[in-house]
Amino acid sequence: MKHLLFIFFIAINTAKAQSVYIYASQKIKGVEIPIERVDFDVFINDSLKKKFTSGNDGALGRISLEKGKYKIKISTLEYADGLNNEVIINESKTTNLVLNLIPLTAAQVEEKKKENKK
């Protein structure tokens, strides 16, 4: 009976979990194409939260957050930063966030490298 009660307690506590699942993609001729196997920095409200490598579907991963409104930015050298200033995280929900990124030219990549060194 103690084991059953413990399992029930875990189920109640995890039922209120909320998170955001981030996807990186780019639009080519109006079609969203996942950005695969690229390293990203993920910022939550301007603070570095995690580093992720995108999967074959462009997924960066799941981040658990408290209920509320967030500014989420992803950054990598090869693409312009992806930003959403109004991500709403609701209680007991997973929010899917797709950020469409624009590829940078070689000159823009070099400029971004210089900015990152500062």
VOTIRO-315454 format. One record per residue: residue in three letters; residue number from 1; x, y, z of N, C-alpha, C in turn. Coordinates in steps of 0.2 Angstrom, whole numbers. Layout:
REM residues N
<atom><residu>ALA</residu><num>NUM</num><n_east>X</n_east><n_north>Y</n_north><n_up>Z</n_up><ca_east>X</ca_east><ca_north>Y</ca_north><ca_up>Z</ca_up><c_east>X</c_east><c_north>Y</c_north><c_up>Z</c_up></atom>
...
***
This chain:
REM residues 118
<atom><residu>MET</residu><num>1</num><n_east>4</n_east><n_north>-6</n_north><n_up>0</n_up><ca_east>0</ca_east><ca_north>0</ca_north><ca_up>0</ca_up><c_east>4</c_east><c_north>6</c_north><c_up>0</c_up></atom>
<atom><residu>LYS</residu><num>2</num><n_east>10</n_east><n_north>6</n_north><n_up>4</n_up><ca_east>15</ca_east><ca_north>12</ca_north><ca_up>4</ca_up><c_east>17</c_east><c_north>14</c_north><c_up>-3</c_up></atom>
<atom><residu>HIS</residu><num>3</num><n_east>19</n_east><n_north>9</n_north><n_up>-7</n_up><ca_east>21</ca_east><ca_north>10</ca_north><ca_up>-14</ca_up><c_east>16</c_east><c_north>13</c_north><c_up>-18</c_up></atom>
<atom><residu>LEU</residu><num>4</num><n_east>10</n_east><n_north>11</n_north><n_up>-18</n_up><ca_east>4</ca_east><ca_north>13</ca_north><ca_up>-22</ca_up><c_east>3</c_east><c_north>21</c_north><c_up>-20</c_up></atom>
<atom><residu>LEU</residu><num>5</num><n_east>4</n_east><n_north>22</n_north><n_up>-14</n_up><ca_east>3</ca_east><ca_north>29</ca_north><ca_up>-11</ca_up><c_east>8</c_east><c_north>34</c_north><c_up>-14</c_up></atom>
<atom><residu>PHE</residu><num>6</num><n_east>14</n_east><n_north>31</n_north><n_up>-14</n_up><ca_east>20</ca_east><ca_north>35</ca_north><ca_up>-17</ca_up><c_east>19</c_east><c_north>36</c_north><c_up>-24</c_up></atom>
<atom><residu>ILE</residu><num>7</num><n_east>17</n_east><n_north>31</n_north><n_up>-28</n_up><ca_east>16</ca_east><ca_north>32</ca_north><ca_up>-35</ca_up><c_east>11</c_east><c_north>37</c_north><c_up>-37</c_up></atom>
<atom><residu>PHE</residu><num>8</num><n_east>5</n_east><n_north>37</n_north><n_up>-33</n_up><ca_east>0</ca_east><ca_north>42</ca_north><ca_up>-33</ca_up><c_east>2</c_east><c_north>49</c_north><c_up>-32</c_up></atom>
<atom><residu>PHE</residu><num>9</num><n_east>6</n_east><n_north>50</n_north><n_up>-27</n_up><ca_east>9</ca_east><ca_north>56</ca_north><ca_up>-25</ca_up><c_east>13</c_east><c_north>59</c_north><c_up>-31</c_up></atom>
<atom><residu>ILE</residu><num>10</num><n_east>18</n_east><n_north>55</n_north><n_up>-34</n_up><ca_east>22</ca_east><ca_north>57</ca_north><ca_up>-39</ca_up><c_east>17</c_east><c_north>59</c_north><c_up>-45</c_up></atom>
<atom><residu>ALA</residu><num>11</num><n_east>12</n_east><n_north>56</n_north><n_up>-47</n_up><ca_east>8</ca_east><ca_north>57</ca_north><ca_up>-52</ca_up><c_east>4</c_east><c_north>64</c_north><c_up>-51</c_up></atom>
<atom><residu>ILE</residu><num>12</num><n_east>2</n_east><n_north>65</n_north><n_up>-45</n_up><ca_east>-1</ca_east><ca_north>72</ca_north><ca_up>-43</ca_up><c_east>4</c_east><c_north>77</c_north><c_up>-44</c_up></atom>
<atom><residu>ASN</residu><num>13</num><n_east>10</n_east><n_north>77</n_north><n_up>-42</n_up><ca_east>15</ca_east><ca_north>82</ca_north><ca_up>-43</ca_up><c_east>17</c_east><c_north>83</c_north><c_up>-50</c_up></atom>
<atom><residu>THR</residu><num>14</num><n_east>17</n_east><n_north>78</n_north><n_up>-54</n_up><ca_east>20</ca_east><ca_north>79</ca_north><ca_up>-61</ca_up><c_east>14</c_east><c_north>82</c_north><c_up>-65</c_up></atom>
<atom><residu>ALA</residu><num>15</num><n_east>8</n_east><n_north>81</n_north><n_up>-63</n_up><ca_east>2</ca_east><ca_north>84</ca_north><ca_up>-67</ca_up><c_east>2</c_east><c_north>91</c_north><c_up>-68</c_up></atom>
<atom><residu>LYS</residu><num>16</num><n_east>5</n_east><n_north>95</n_north><n_up>-64</n_up><ca_east>5</ca_east><ca_north>102</ca_north><ca_up>-65</ca_up><c_east>12</c_east><c_north>105</c_north><c_up>-68</c_up></atom>
<atom><residu>ALA</residu><num>17</num><n_east>16</n_east><n_north>101</n_north><n_up>-71</n_up><ca_east>22</ca_east><ca_north>103</ca_north><ca_up>-75</ca_up><c_east>20</c_east><c_north>107</c_north><c_up>-81</c_up></atom>
<atom><residu>GLN</residu><num>18</num><n_east>24</n_east><n_north>112</n_north><n_up>-83</n_up><ca_east>23</ca_east><ca_north>115</ca_north><ca_up>-89</ca_up><c_east>30</c_east><c_north>117</c_north><c_up>-92</c_up></atom>
<atom><residu>SER</residu><num>19</num><n_east>30</n_east><n_north>117</n_north><n_up>-99</n_up><ca_east>36</ca_east><ca_north>118</ca_north><ca_up>-102</ca_up><c_east>35</c_east><c_north>121</c_north><c_up>-109</c_up></atom>
<atom><residu>VAL</residu><num>20</num><n_east>41</n_east><n_north>123</n_north><n_up>-112</n_up><ca_east>41</ca_east><ca_north>125</ca_north><ca_up>-119</ca_up><c_east>45</c_east><c_north>120</c_north><c_up>-123</c_up></atom>
<atom><residu>TYR</residu><num>21</num><n_east>43</n_east><n_north>118</n_north><n_up>-129</n_up><ca_east>47</ca_east><ca_north>114</ca_north><ca_up>-133</ca_up><c_east>49</c_east><c_north>118</c_north><c_up>-139</c_up></atom>
<atom><residu>ILE</residu><num>22</num><n_east>55</n_east><n_north>119</n_north><n_up>-141</n_up><ca_east>57</ca_east><ca_north>124</ca_north><ca_up>-146</ca_up><c_east>60</c_east><c_north>120</c_north><c_up>-152</c_up></atom>
<atom><residu>TYR</residu><num>23</num><n_east>57</n_east><n_north>123</n_north><n_up>-158</n_up><ca_east>59</ca_east><ca_north>120</ca_north><ca_up>-164</ca_up><c_east>63</c_east><c_north>126</c_north><c_up>-168</c_up></atom>
<atom><residu>ALA</residu><num>24</num><n_east>68</n_east><n_north>124</n_north><n_up>-172</n_up><ca_east>71</ca_east><ca_north>129</ca_north><ca_up>-177</ca_up><c_east>70</c_east><c_north>127</c_north><c_up>-184</c_up></atom>
<atom><residu>SER</residu><num>25</num><n_east>68</n_east><n_north>132</n_north><n_up>-188</n_up><ca_east>66</ca_east><ca_north>130</ca_north><ca_up>-195</ca_up><c_east>68</c_east><c_north>136</c_north><c_up>-199</c_up></atom>
<atom><residu>GLN</residu><num>26</num><n_east>68</n_east><n_north>135</n_north><n_up>-206</n_up><ca_east>68</ca_east><ca_north>141</ca_north><ca_up>-210</ca_up><c_east>63</c_east><c_north>140</c_north><c_up>-216</c_up></atom>
<atom><residu>LYS</residu><num>27</num><n_east>61</n_east><n_north>146</n_north><n_up>-218</n_up><ca_east>56</ca_east><ca_north>145</ca_north><ca_up>-224</ca_up><c_east>59</c_east><c_north>146</c_north><c_up>-230</c_up></atom>
<atom><residu>ILE</residu><num>28</num><n_east>58</n_east><n_north>141</n_north><n_up>-234</n_up><ca_east>60</ca_east><ca_north>141</ca_north><ca_up>-241</ca_up><c_east>54</c_east><c_north>140</c_north><c_up>-246</c_up></atom>
<atom><residu>LYS</residu><num>29</num><n_east>53</n_east><n_north>145</n_north><n_up>-250</n_up><ca_east>47</ca_east><ca_north>145</ca_north><ca_up>-254</ca_up><c_east>41</c_east><c_north>144</c_north><c_up>-251</c_up></atom>
<atom><residu>GLY</residu><num>30</num><n_east>40</n_east><n_north>147</n_north><n_up>-245</n_up><ca_east>34</ca_east><ca_north>146</ca_north><ca_up>-241</ca_up><c_east>33</c_east><c_north>140</c_north><c_up>-237</c_up></atom>
<atom><residu>VAL</residu><num>31</num><n_east>38</n_east><n_north>135</n_north><n_up>-237</n_up><ca_east>38</ca_east><ca_north>129</ca_north><ca_up>-234</ca_up><c_east>43</c_east><c_north>129</c_north><c_up>-228</c_up></atom>
<atom><residu>GLU</residu><num>32</num><n_east>41</n_east><n_north>127</n_north><n_up>-222</n_up><ca_east>45</ca_east><ca_north>127</ca_north><ca_up>-216</ca_up><c_east>50</c_east><c_north>121</c_north><c_up>-216</c_up></atom>
<atom><residu>ILE</residu><num>33</num><n_east>56</n_east><n_north>122</n_north><n_up>-216</n_up><ca_east>61</ca_east><ca_north>116</ca_north><ca_up>-217</ca_up><c_east>65</c_east><c_north>116</c_north><c_up>-210</c_up></atom>
<atom><residu>PRO</residu><num>34</num><n_east>65</n_east><n_north>110</n_north><n_up>-206</n_up><ca_east>69</ca_east><ca_north>110</ca_north><ca_up>-200</ca_up><c_east>76</c_east><c_north>112</c_north><c_up>-201</c_up></atom>
<atom><residu>ILE</residu><num>35</num><n_east>79</n_east><n_north>115</n_north><n_up>-196</n_up><ca_east>86</ca_east><ca_north>116</ca_north><ca_up>-196</ca_up><c_east>89</c_east><c_north>110</c_north><c_up>-192</c_up></atom>
<atom><residu>GLU</residu><num>36</num><n_east>93</n_east><n_north>106</n_north><n_up>-196</n_up><ca_east>95</ca_east><ca_north>100</ca_north><ca_up>-193</ca_up><c_east>103</c_east><c_north>100</c_north><c_up>-190</c_up></atom>
<atom><residu>ARG</residu><num>37</num><n_east>104</n_east><n_north>97</n_north><n_up>-184</n_up><ca_east>111</ca_east><ca_north>97</ca_north><ca_up>-182</ca_up><c_east>115</c_east><c_north>103</c_north><c_up>-182</c_up></atom>
<atom><residu>VAL</residu><num>38</num><n_east>112</n_east><n_north>108</n_north><n_up>-179</n_up><ca_east>115</ca_east><ca_north>115</ca_north><ca_up>-178</ca_up><c_east>115</c_east><c_north>116</c_north><c_up>-170</c_up></atom>
<atom><residu>ASP</residu><num>39</num><n_east>121</n_east><n_north>119</n_north><n_up>-168</n_up><ca_east>121</ca_east><ca_north>121</ca_north><ca_up>-161</ca_up><c_east>118</c_east><c_north>128</c_north><c_up>-160</c_up></atom>
<atom><residu>PHE</residu><num>40</num><n_east>114</n_east><n_north>128</n_north><n_up>-154</n_up><ca_east>111</ca_east><ca_north>134</ca_north><ca_up>-153</ca_up><c_east>112</c_east><c_north>136</c_north><c_up>-145</c_up></atom>
<atom><residu>ASP</residu><num>41</num><n_east>112</n_east><n_north>142</n_north><n_up>-144</n_up><ca_east>111</ca_east><ca_north>145</ca_north><ca_up>-137</ca_up><c_east>104</c_east><c_north>147</c_north><c_up>-136</c_up></atom>
<atom><residu>VAL</residu><num>42</num><n_east>101</n_east><n_north>145</n_north><n_up>-131</n_up><ca_east>94</ca_east><ca_north>147</ca_north><ca_up>-129</ca_up><c_east>94</c_east><c_north>152</c_north><c_up>-124</c_up></atom>
<atom><residu>PHE</residu><num>43</num><n_east>91</n_east><n_north>158</n_north><n_up>-125</n_up><ca_east>90</ca_east><ca_north>163</ca_north><ca_up>-119</ca_up><c_east>83</c_east><c_north>164</c_north><c_up>-117</c_up></atom>
<atom><residu>ILE</residu><num>44</num><n_east>82</n_east><n_north>164</n_north><n_up>-111</n_up><ca_east>76</ca_east><ca_north>165</ca_north><ca_up>-108</ca_up><c_east>76</c_east><c_north>171</c_north><c_up>-104</c_up></atom>
<atom><residu>ASN</residu><num>45</num><n_east>72</n_east><n_north>176</n_north><n_up>-106</n_up><ca_east>72</ca_east><ca_north>183</ca_north><ca_up>-103</ca_up><c_east>79</c_east><c_north>186</c_north><c_up>-103</c_up></atom>
<atom><residu>ASP</residu><num>46</num><n_east>83</n_east><n_north>185</n_north><n_up>-108</n_up><ca_east>90</ca_east><ca_north>188</ca_north><ca_up>-109</ca_up><c_east>95</c_east><c_north>185</c_north><c_up>-105</c_up></atom>
<atom><residu>SER</residu><num>47</num><n_east>94</n_east><n_north>179</n_north><n_up>-102</n_up><ca_east>99</ca_east><ca_north>175</ca_north><ca_up>-98</ca_up><c_east>100</c_east><c_north>169</c_north><c_up>-102</c_up></atom>
<atom><residu>LEU</residu><num>48</num><n_east>106</n_east><n_north>167</n_north><n_up>-103</n_up><ca_east>108</ca_east><ca_north>160</ca_north><ca_up>-106</ca_up><c_east>105</c_east><c_north>155</c_north><c_up>-102</c_up></atom>
<atom><residu>LYS</residu><num>49</num><n_east>101</n_east><n_north>151</n_north><n_up>-105</n_up><ca_east>97</ca_east><ca_north>145</ca_north><ca_up>-101</ca_up><c_east>101</c_east><c_north>139</c_north><c_up>-103</c_up></atom>
<atom><residu>LYS</residu><num>50</num><n_east>102</n_east><n_north>137</n_north><n_up>-109</n_up><ca_east>105</ca_east><ca_north>131</ca_north><ca_up>-111</ca_up><c_east>108</c_east><c_north>131</c_north><c_up>-118</c_up></atom>
<atom><residu>LYS</residu><num>51</num><n_east>112</n_east><n_north>126</n_north><n_up>-119</n_up><ca_east>114</ca_east><ca_north>125</ca_north><ca_up>-126</ca_up><c_east>111</c_east><c_north>119</c_north><c_up>-129</c_up></atom>
<atom><residu>PHE</residu><num>52</num><n_east>109</n_east><n_north>119</n_north><n_up>-135</n_up><ca_east>106</ca_east><ca_north>113</ca_north><ca_up>-138</ca_up><c_east>108</c_east><c_north>112</c_north><c_up>-145</c_up></atom>
<atom><residu>THR</residu><num>53</num><n_east>108</n_east><n_north>106</n_north><n_up>-147</n_up><ca_east>109</ca_east><ca_north>104</ca_north><ca_up>-154</ca_up><c_east>103</c_east><c_north>102</c_north><c_up>-157</c_up></atom>
<atom><residu>SER</residu><num>54</num><n_east>101</n_east><n_north>105</n_north><n_up>-163</n_up><ca_east>94</ca_east><ca_north>103</ca_north><ca_up>-165</ca_up><c_east>94</c_east><c_north>96</c_north><c_up>-168</c_up></atom>
<atom><residu>GLY</residu><num>55</num><n_east>89</n_east><n_north>93</n_north><n_up>-168</n_up><ca_east>88</ca_east><ca_north>86</ca_north><ca_up>-170</ca_up><c_east>86</c_east><c_north>86</c_north><c_up>-178</c_up></atom>
<atom><residu>ASN</residu><num>56</num><n_east>84</n_east><n_north>80</n_north><n_up>-180</n_up><ca_east>82</ca_east><ca_north>80</ca_north><ca_up>-187</ca_up><c_east>76</c_east><c_north>83</c_north><c_up>-189</c_up></atom>
<atom><residu>ASP</residu><num>57</num><n_east>72</n_east><n_north>84</n_north><n_up>-184</n_up><ca_east>65</ca_east><ca_north>88</ca_north><ca_up>-185</ca_up><c_east>66</c_east><c_north>95</c_north><c_up>-183</c_up></atom>
<atom><residu>GLY</residu><num>58</num><n_east>72</n_east><n_north>98</n_north><n_up>-181</n_up><ca_east>73</ca_east><ca_north>105</ca_north><ca_up>-179</ca_up><c_east>72</c_east><c_north>106</c_north><c_up>-172</c_up></atom>
<atom><residu>ALA</residu><num>59</num><n_east>70</n_east><n_north>101</n_north><n_up>-168</n_up><ca_east>69</ca_east><ca_north>101</ca_north><ca_up>-161</ca_up><c_east>75</c_east><c_north>103</c_north><c_up>-157</c_up></atom>
<atom><residu>LEU</residu><num>60</num><n_east>75</n_east><n_north>108</n_north><n_up>-153</n_up><ca_east>80</ca_east><ca_north>109</ca_north><ca_up>-148</ca_up><c_east>79</c_east><c_north>106</c_north><c_up>-141</c_up></atom>
<atom><residu>GLY</residu><num>61</num><n_east>73</n_east><n_north>105</n_north><n_up>-139</n_up><ca_east>72</ca_east><ca_north>101</ca_north><ca_up>-133</ca_up><c_east>67</c_east><c_north>105</c_north><c_up>-129</c_up></atom>
<atom><residu>ARG</residu><num>62</num><n_east>66</n_east><n_north>102</n_north><n_up>-123</n_up><ca_east>60</ca_east><ca_north>104</ca_north><ca_up>-119</ca_up><c_east>64</c_east><c_north>108</c_north><c_up>-113</c_up></atom>
<atom><residu>ILE</residu><num>63</num><n_east>61</n_east><n_north>114</n_north><n_up>-111</n_up><ca_east>63</ca_east><ca_north>118</ca_north><ca_up>-105</ca_up><c_east>57</c_east><c_north>119</c_north><c_up>-101</c_up></atom>
<atom><residu>SER</residu><num>64</num><n_east>58</n_east><n_north>116</n_north><n_up>-95</n_up><ca_east>53</ca_east><ca_north>117</ca_north><ca_up>-90</ca_up><c_east>53</c_east><c_north>124</c_north><c_up>-87</c_up></atom>
<atom><residu>LEU</residu><num>65</num><n_east>47</n_east><n_north>128</n_north><n_up>-87</n_up><ca_east>47</ca_east><ca_north>135</ca_north><ca_up>-84</ca_up><c_east>41</c_east><c_north>135</c_north><c_up>-80</c_up></atom>
<atom><residu>GLU</residu><num>66</num><n_east>41</n_east><n_north>140</n_north><n_up>-76</n_up><ca_east>35</ca_east><ca_north>142</ca_north><ca_up>-72</ca_up><c_east>30</c_east><c_north>145</c_north><c_up>-76</c_up></atom>
<atom><residu>LYS</residu><num>67</num><n_east>23</n_east><n_north>145</n_north><n_up>-74</n_up><ca_east>18</ca_east><ca_north>148</ca_north><ca_up>-78</ca_up><c_east>20</c_east><c_north>156</c_north><c_up>-78</c_up></atom>
<atom><residu>GLY</residu><num>68</num><n_east>19</n_east><n_north>158</n_north><n_up>-84</n_up><ca_east>20</ca_east><ca_north>166</ca_north><ca_up>-85</ca_up><c_east>21</c_east><c_north>167</c_north><c_up>-93</c_up></atom>
<atom><residu>LYS</residu><num>69</num><n_east>24</n_east><n_north>173</n_north><n_up>-94</n_up><ca_east>25</ca_east><ca_north>176</ca_north><ca_up>-100</ca_up><c_east>33</c_east><c_north>177</c_north><c_up>-101</c_up></atom>
<atom><residu>TYR</residu><num>70</num><n_east>36</n_east><n_north>175</n_north><n_up>-106</n_up><ca_east>43</ca_east><ca_north>174</ca_north><ca_up>-107</ca_up><c_east>45</c_east><c_north>177</c_north><c_up>-114</c_up></atom>
<atom><residu>LYS</residu><num>71</num><n_east>52</n_east><n_north>180</n_north><n_up>-114</n_up><ca_east>55</ca_east><ca_north>181</ca_north><ca_up>-120</ca_up><c_east>60</c_east><c_north>176</c_north><c_up>-121</c_up></atom>
<atom><residu>ILE</residu><num>72</num><n_east>59</n_east><n_north>173</n_north><n_up>-127</n_up><ca_east>64</ca_east><ca_north>167</ca_north><ca_up>-129</ca_up><c_east>67</c_east><c_north>169</c_north><c_up>-135</c_up></atom>
<atom><residu>LYS</residu><num>73</num><n_east>74</n_east><n_north>168</n_north><n_up>-135</n_up><ca_east>78</ca_east><ca_north>169</ca_north><ca_up>-141</ca_up><c_east>83</c_east><c_north>163</c_north><c_up>-142</c_up></atom>
<atom><residu>ILE</residu><num>74</num><n_east>84</n_east><n_north>161</n_north><n_up>-148</n_up><ca_east>89</ca_east><ca_north>156</ca_north><ca_up>-150</ca_up><c_east>94</c_east><c_north>159</c_north><c_up>-154</c_up></atom>
<atom><residu>SER</residu><num>75</num><n_east>100</n_east><n_north>157</n_north><n_up>-154</n_up><ca_east>106</ca_east><ca_north>160</ca_north><ca_up>-157</ca_up><c_east>111</c_east><c_north>155</c_north><c_up>-160</c_up></atom>
<atom><residu>THR</residu><num>76</num><n_east>113</n_east><n_north>156</n_north><n_up>-166</n_up><ca_east>119</ca_east><ca_north>152</ca_north><ca_up>-168</ca_up><c_east>122</c_east><c_north>157</c_north><c_up>-174</c_up></atom>
<atom><residu>LEU</residu><num>77</num><n_east>128</n_east><n_north>155</n_north><n_up>-175</n_up><ca_east>132</ca_east><ca_north>159</ca_north><ca_up>-180</ca_up><c_east>129</c_east><c_north>159</c_north><c_up>-187</c_up></atom>
<atom><residu>GLU</residu><num>78</num><n_east>127</n_east><n_north>154</n_north><n_up>-190</n_up><ca_east>125</ca_east><ca_north>153</ca_north><ca_up>-196</ca_up><c_east>118</c_east><c_north>156</c_north><c_up>-198</c_up></atom>
<atom><residu>TYR</residu><num>79</num><n_east>114</n_east><n_north>158</n_north><n_up>-193</n_up><ca_east>107</ca_east><ca_north>161</ca_north><ca_up>-194</ca_up><c_east>106</c_east><c_north>167</c_north><c_up>-190</c_up></atom>
<atom><residu>ALA</residu><num>80</num><n_east>102</n_east><n_north>172</n_north><n_up>-193</n_up><ca_east>100</ca_east><ca_north>177</ca_north><ca_up>-188</ca_up><c_east>96</c_east><c_north>175</c_north><c_up>-182</c_up></atom>
<atom><residu>ASP</residu><num>81</num><n_east>96</n_east><n_north>178</n_north><n_up>-177</n_up><ca_east>93</ca_east><ca_north>176</ca_north><ca_up>-171</ca_up><c_east>86</c_east><c_north>175</c_north><c_up>-171</c_up></atom>
<atom><residu>GLY</residu><num>82</num><n_east>83</n_east><n_north>170</n_north><n_up>-168</n_up><ca_east>76</ca_east><ca_north>169</ca_north><ca_up>-168</ca_up><c_east>73</c_east><c_north>172</c_north><c_up>-161</c_up></atom>
<atom><residu>LEU</residu><num>83</num><n_east>68</n_east><n_north>176</n_north><n_up>-162</n_up><ca_east>66</ca_east><ca_north>179</ca_north><ca_up>-155</ca_up><c_east>58</c_east><c_north>179</c_north><c_up>-155</c_up></atom>
<atom><residu>ASN</residu><num>84</num><n_east>55</n_east><n_north>177</n_north><n_up>-149</n_up><ca_east>48</ca_east><ca_north>178</ca_north><ca_up>-148</ca_up><c_east>48</c_east><c_north>182</c_north><c_up>-141</c_up></atom>
<atom><residu>ASN</residu><num>85</num><n_east>45</n_east><n_north>188</n_north><n_up>-141</n_up><ca_east>44</ca_east><ca_north>192</ca_north><ca_up>-135</ca_up><c_east>38</c_east><c_north>190</c_north><c_up>-131</c_up></atom>
<atom><residu>GLU</residu><num>86</num><n_east>34</n_east><n_north>186</n_north><n_up>-133</n_up><ca_east>28</ca_east><ca_north>185</ca_north><ca_up>-129</ca_up><c_east>26</c_east><c_north>177</c_north><c_up>-129</c_up></atom>
<atom><residu>VAL</residu><num>87</num><n_east>30</n_east><n_north>173</n_north><n_up>-127</n_up><ca_east>28</ca_east><ca_north>166</ca_north><ca_up>-126</ca_up><c_east>24</c_east><c_north>165</c_north><c_up>-119</c_up></atom>
<atom><residu>ILE</residu><num>88</num><n_east>18</n_east><n_north>163</n_north><n_up>-120</n_up><ca_east>14</ca_east><ca_north>162</ca_north><ca_up>-114</ca_up><c_east>15</c_east><c_north>154</c_north><c_up>-112</c_up></atom>
<atom><residu>ILE</residu><num>89</num><n_east>17</n_east><n_north>153</n_north><n_up>-106</n_up><ca_east>17</ca_east><ca_north>146</ca_north><ca_up>-103</ca_up><c_east>11</c_east><c_north>146</c_north><c_up>-98</c_up></atom>
<atom><residu>ASN</residu><num>90</num><n_east>7</n_east><n_north>141</n_north><n_up>-100</n_up><ca_east>1</ca_east><ca_north>139</ca_north><ca_up>-96</ca_up><c_east>2</c_east><c_north>134</c_north><c_up>-91</c_up></atom>
<atom><residu>GLU</residu><num>91</num><n_east>-1</n_east><n_north>133</n_north><n_up>-86</n_up><ca_east>0</ca_east><ca_north>128</ca_north><ca_up>-81</ca_up><c_east>-3</c_east><c_north>121</c_north><c_up>-84</c_up></atom>
<atom><residu>SER</residu><num>92</num><n_east>1</n_east><n_north>116</n_north><n_up>-83</n_up><ca_east>0</ca_east><ca_north>109</ca_north><ca_up>-85</ca_up><c_east>0</c_east><c_north>109</c_north><c_up>-92</c_up></atom>
<atom><residu>LYS</residu><num>93</num><n_east>3</n_east><n_north>113</n_north><n_up>-96</n_up><ca_east>3</ca_east><ca_north>112</ca_north><ca_up>-103</ca_up><c_east>11</c_east><c_north>113</c_north><c_up>-106</c_up></atom>
<atom><residu>THR</residu><num>94</num><n_east>12</n_east><n_north>110</n_north><n_up>-112</n_up><ca_east>18</ca_east><ca_north>110</ca_north><ca_up>-116</ca_up><c_east>16</c_east><c_north>115</c_north><c_up>-121</c_up></atom>
<atom><residu>THR</residu><num>95</num><n_east>20</n_east><n_north>120</n_north><n_up>-122</n_up><ca_east>20</ca_east><ca_north>125</ca_north><ca_up>-127</ca_up><c_east>25</c_east><c_north>124</c_north><c_up>-133</c_up></atom>
<atom><residu>ASN</residu><num>96</num><n_east>22</n_east><n_north>123</n_north><n_up>-139</n_up><ca_east>27</ca_east><ca_north>122</ca_north><ca_up>-145</ca_up><c_east>29</c_east><c_north>128</c_north><c_up>-148</c_up></atom>
<atom><residu>LEU</residu><num>97</num><n_east>35</n_east><n_north>130</n_north><n_up>-148</n_up><ca_east>37</ca_east><ca_north>136</ca_north><ca_up>-151</ca_up><c_east>42</c_east><c_north>135</c_north><c_up>-157</c_up></atom>
<atom><residu>VAL</residu><num>98</num><n_east>39</n_east><n_north>137</n_north><n_up>-163</n_up><ca_east>43</ca_east><ca_north>136</ca_north><ca_up>-169</ca_up><c_east>46</c_east><c_north>143</c_north><c_up>-171</c_up></atom>
<atom><residu>LEU</residu><num>99</num><n_east>53</n_east><n_north>144</n_north><n_up>-171</n_up><ca_east>56</ca_east><ca_north>150</ca_north><ca_up>-173</ca_up><c_east>59</c_east><c_north>149</c_north><c_up>-180</c_up></atom>
<atom><residu>ASN</residu><num>100</num><n_east>56</n_east><n_north>153</n_north><n_up>-185</n_up><ca_east>59</ca_east><ca_north>153</ca_north><ca_up>-192</ca_up><c_east>65</c_east><c_north>158</c_north><c_up>-192</c_up></atom>
<atom><residu>LEU</residu><num>101</num><n_east>71</n_east><n_north>155</n_north><n_up>-194</n_up><ca_east>77</ca_east><ca_north>159</ca_north><ca_up>-195</ca_up><c_east>79</c_east><c_north>160</c_north><c_up>-202</c_up></atom>
<atom><residu>ILE</residu><num>102</num><n_east>83</n_east><n_north>166</n_north><n_up>-203</n_up><ca_east>85</ca_east><ca_north>167</ca_north><ca_up>-209</ca_up><c_east>93</c_east><c_north>166</c_north><c_up>-210</c_up></atom>
<atom><residu>PRO</residu><num>103</num><n_east>95</n_east><n_north>162</n_north><n_up>-215</n_up><ca_east>102</ca_east><ca_north>161</ca_north><ca_up>-215</ca_up><c_east>106</c_east><c_north>168</c_north><c_up>-217</c_up></atom>
<atom><residu>LEU</residu><num>104</num><n_east>112</n_east><n_north>168</n_north><n_up>-214</n_up><ca_east>116</ca_east><ca_north>174</ca_north><ca_up>-214</ca_up><c_east>121</c_east><c_north>173</c_north><c_up>-220</c_up></atom>
<atom><residu>THR</residu><num>105</num><n_east>123</n_east><n_north>178</n_north><n_up>-223</n_up><ca_east>129</ca_east><ca_north>178</ca_north><ca_up>-228</ca_up><c_east>135</c_east><c_north>177</c_north><c_up>-225</c_up></atom>
<atom><residu>ALA</residu><num>106</num><n_east>141</n_east><n_north>176</n_north><n_up>-228</n_up><ca_east>147</ca_east><ca_north>175</ca_north><ca_up>-225</ca_up><c_east>149</c_east><c_north>181</c_north><c_up>-222</c_up></atom>
<atom><residu>ALA</residu><num>107</num><n_east>148</n_east><n_north>187</n_north><n_up>-225</n_up><ca_east>150</ca_east><ca_north>194</ca_north><ca_up>-222</ca_up><c_east>146</c_east><c_north>195</c_north><c_up>-215</c_up></atom>
<atom><residu>GLN</residu><num>108</num><n_east>140</n_east><n_north>193</n_north><n_up>-215</n_up><ca_east>136</ca_east><ca_north>193</ca_north><ca_up>-209</ca_up><c_east>138</c_east><c_north>189</c_north><c_up>-203</c_up></atom>
<atom><residu>VAL</residu><num>109</num><n_east>140</n_east><n_north>183</n_north><n_up>-205</n_up><ca_east>143</ca_east><ca_north>178</ca_north><ca_up>-200</ca_up><c_east>149</c_east><c_north>181</c_north><c_up>-197</c_up></atom>
<atom><residu>GLU</residu><num>110</num><n_east>154</n_east><n_north>184</n_north><n_up>-201</n_up><ca_east>160</ca_east><ca_north>187</ca_north><ca_up>-199</ca_up><c_east>158</c_east><c_north>193</c_north><c_up>-194</c_up></atom>
<atom><residu>GLU</residu><num>111</num><n_east>153</n_east><n_north>197</n_north><n_up>-196</n_up><ca_east>151</ca_east><ca_north>202</ca_north><ca_up>-191</ca_up><c_east>148</c_east><c_north>200</c_north><c_up>-185</c_up></atom>
<atom><residu>LYS</residu><num>112</num><n_east>144</n_east><n_north>194</n_north><n_up>-185</n_up><ca_east>142</ca_east><ca_north>191</ca_north><ca_up>-179</ca_up><c_east>147</c_east><c_north>188</c_north><c_up>-175</c_up></atom>
<atom><residu>LYS</residu><num>113</num><n_east>152</n_east><n_north>185</n_north><n_up>-178</n_up><ca_east>158</ca_east><ca_north>183</ca_north><ca_up>-174</ca_up><c_east>161</c_east><c_north>189</c_north><c_up>-170</c_up></atom>
<atom><residu>LYS</residu><num>114</num><n_east>162</n_east><n_north>194</n_north><n_up>-173</n_up><ca_east>165</ca_east><ca_north>200</ca_north><ca_up>-170</ca_up><c_east>161</c_east><c_north>203</c_north><c_up>-164</c_up></atom>
<atom><residu>GLU</residu><num>115</num><n_east>155</n_east><n_north>203</n_north><n_up>-165</n_up><ca_east>150</ca_east><ca_north>205</ca_north><ca_up>-160</ca_up><c_east>150</c_east><c_north>200</c_north><c_up>-154</c_up></atom>
<atom><residu>ASN</residu><num>116</num><n_east>151</n_east><n_north>194</n_north><n_up>-155</n_up><ca_east>151</ca_east><ca_north>189</ca_north><ca_up>-150</ca_up><c_east>157</c_east><c_north>189</c_north><c_up>-146</c_up></atom>
<atom><residu>LYS</residu><num>117</num><n_east>163</n_east><n_north>192</n_north><n_up>-149</n_up><ca_east>169</ca_east><ca_north>192</ca_north><ca_up>-145</ca_up><c_east>169</c_east><c_north>198</c_north><c_up>-140</c_up></atom>
<atom><residu>LYS</residu><num>118</num><n_east>165</n_east><n_north>203</n_north><n_up>-141</n_up><ca_east>165</ca_east><ca_north>209</ca_north><ca_up>-137</ca_up><c_east>162</c_east><c_north>207</c_north><c_up>-130</c_up></atom>
***
